[in-house]
Amino acid sequence: VQLVESGGGLVQAGGSLRLSCTASGSTFSSYAMGWFRQAPRKEREFVSAISWNGGATYYTASLKGRFAISRDNAKNTVYLLMNSLKPEDTAVYYCAAKVNPTDYSRLYYNQDYDYWGQGTQVTVSS
């Protein structure tokens, strides 16, 4: 499985970006998908996740309300819409896939994912 992120870039504070992550293969609809981010000199942190059919979504508490995750299984793509961006949102954003998850409480933990994208840089200027 290959995951390819896109949509990152430079944006001013208060602006918006929509990240996309497209997966190869035909079993995308069986994956839970997550977004993580890693800022310079910081550990990778959970941002958001979504169940295989989009029926359940998960967010780190501090981002809920500004970020929204969604997916289109027909396009093998998961999205992360980021609004009201702040300089502290600057990071490399990674998408990840968890194959056939059985415990959705584990989606907050990066070690539980099976596949990762290469990341896309998001830079928010003040």
C-alpha positions in Angstrom: 0.0 0.0 0.0 1.3 3.4 -0.9 0.0 6.6 0.6 0.7 9.9 -1.1 -0.1 13.2 0.6 -0.6 16.5 -1.1 -2.0 19.9 -0.5 0.6 21.3 1.9 2.2 24.6 1.5 2.7 28.1 2.9 -0.3 29.9 4.3 -0.8 33.0 6.4 -2.2 32.7 9.9 -6.0 32.5 9.8 -6.0 30.8 6.4 -7.1 27.3 5.4 -5.6 24.3 3.7 -7.0 21.0 2.6 -4.6 18.0 2.7 -5.3 14.9 0.7 -3.9 11.4 1.0 -4.5 8.9 -1.8 -3.9 5.2 -1.3 -3.0 2.7 -3.9 -4.8 -0.7 -4.0 -8.3 -1.9 -3.9 -8.9 -2.4 -0.2 -8.9 1.3 1.0 -12.4 0.9 2.3 -11.2 -1.6 4.9 -8.7 0.9 6.4 -9.1 3.3 9.2 -7.1 6.4 8.3 -5.3 8.8 10.5 -3.4 12.1 10.2 -0.4 12.9 12.4 2.0 15.8 12.4 5.5 16.4 13.5 7.0 19.9 14.2 10.7 20.5 14.3 12.3 19.1 17.4 9.0 17.6 18.6 7.6 14.1 18.6 5.0 13.0 16.1 1.5 13.7 17.4 -2.0 12.5 16.6 -4.2 14.9 14.7 -7.3 13.0 13.6 -8.6 9.7 12.4 -11.6 8.3 10.6 -13.2 4.9 10.5 -13.5 2.8 7.4 -16.8 4.2 6.3 -16.5 7.7 7.7 -19.0 7.0 10.4 -16.7 7.8 13.3 -14.1 10.5 13.5 -11.5 11.3 16.2 -9.6 14.4 16.9 -7.0 15.6 19.4 -9.0 17.9 21.7 -7.1 21.1 20.9 -7.8 20.8 17.2 -11.4 19.8 17.2 -13.5 22.6 15.7 -10.7 23.9 13.4 -9.8 20.7 11.6 -12.1 18.2 9.9 -11.3 14.8 8.5 -13.3 13.1 5.8 -12.9 10.4 3.2 -14.1 9.3 -0.2 -13.7 5.6 -0.6 -14.5 5.8 -4.3 -11.4 7.9 -4.8 -9.2 6.0 -2.2 -8.7 9.4 -0.6 -8.8 10.9 2.9 -8.9 14.6 3.5 -7.9 16.9 6.3 -9.5 20.4 6.1 -7.6 22.8 8.3 -9.2 26.2 9.1 -8.0 29.2 11.2 -4.5 28.0 10.9 -1.9 29.2 13.5 1.8 29.4 13.3 2.0 26.5 15.8 0.2 24.3 13.3 3.5 24.4 11.2 4.6 20.8 10.8 5.0 17.9 8.4 1.7 16.2 8.2 1.5 12.5 7.6 -1.3 10.2 6.7 -1.4 6.6 7.9 -3.5 3.5 7.3 -4.6 0.9 9.8 -5.8 -2.3 8.2 -8.9 -3.8 9.6 -8.8 -2.1 13.0 -10.5 -3.9 15.9 -9.9 -1.4 18.6 -10.6 2.1 17.6 -9.1 3.5 20.8 -5.7 2.6 19.4 -6.1 5.0 16.4 -4.5 7.7 18.6 -1.2 5.9 18.6 1.2 6.1 15.7 2.7 2.7 16.4 -0.6 1.0 15.6 -0.7 2.0 12.0 0.5 -0.3 9.2 1.3 2.2 6.4 2.6 5.7 6.2 2.9 8.4 3.6 6.0 10.5 3.0 4.5 13.6 4.6 3.6 17.1 3.3 4.9 20.3 4.8 2.5 22.9 6.2 4.0 26.2 7.1 1.8 28.9 8.7 3.3 32.4 8.7 2.4 35.0 11.3 
